[in-house]
């Protein structure tokens, strides 16, 4: 299997919690610049999969390759891979005692040892990109949930990752705040960044994905371009999931 030219390669990936098999022999390749959306019911393994990619969860078997570097089950090469991979969580995980600008600058200055002035300039550029430059000197508690999630996205971008992981980035938000975060993700997607996004937002998936992966019970059931995935799903399980999700979205 070719690993050097791919953003992500997963081979026979397994993860168990006691007797529960969260991931069952996952095989997946993601090209550089590809936008992959992962969807599926709760407990299907989506978040576990994405958390394995930057070592937040340790896989039990199989292989993970990130841009040609293998992430060992013992954490080998983890530091190098985390320099390449940014992650945005459901919860914003901002430091409440630091301003927005300080939150963005902390890791580049302390982990990457970059000059403060250079980092602050870049941080302000990313705050402008996520459309909240005027919030730079406020504290997280002074911001809405949507604004905090946009800060979290800008913070990840400040590490200059080549791959971005999103684990249900809108699930903790009130409905009226979801669109402002999705708009930022759409803009990011248009810039050509490699993105793997776990989400229940099917309209967003249809808009930005190059490929949609559907998971259930720890396995990849189906993967297809969005047009085919939404209009001609092959698996009965995919059809059932889409019918439920799309019906729910029409009633909200």
Number of C-alpha atoms within 10 A of each C-alpha: 7 9 19 13 13 17 23 23 24 22 16 14 20 22 23 16 9 7 6 10 15 21 26 18 17 18 15 15 15 21 16 17 17 19 23 24 26 26 27 24 14 12 13 19 24 28 21 20 23 20 19 18 24 24 21 12 16 19 24 14 17 17 18 26 21 25 21 16 18 19 23 17 18 11 16 13 15 19 12 13 23 17 16 18 23 22 24 22 20 14 17 19 13 19 15 12 11 15 19 27 23 18 22 30 25 19 17 21 17 11 10 11 11 13 12 14 11 12 21 19 12 19 27 22 15 22 24 15 15 22 15 16 17 10 20 19 12 14 19 24 13 12 14 13 20 23 20 24 29 26 29 22 27 27 27 21 22 22 23 15 18 17 25 21 23 23 22 20 27 25 15 16 18 12 11 8 16 18 15 16 20 17 13 17 21 15 13 18 19 11 10 12 16 23 29 23 26 25 20 20 18 17 10 16 23 17 12 20 23 18 21 27 21 23 24 21 18 23 20 22 16 16 20 17 14 22 15 13 21 18 10 12 18 14 13 10 16 22 15 11 17 20 12 11 15 14 11 10 12 7 6 6
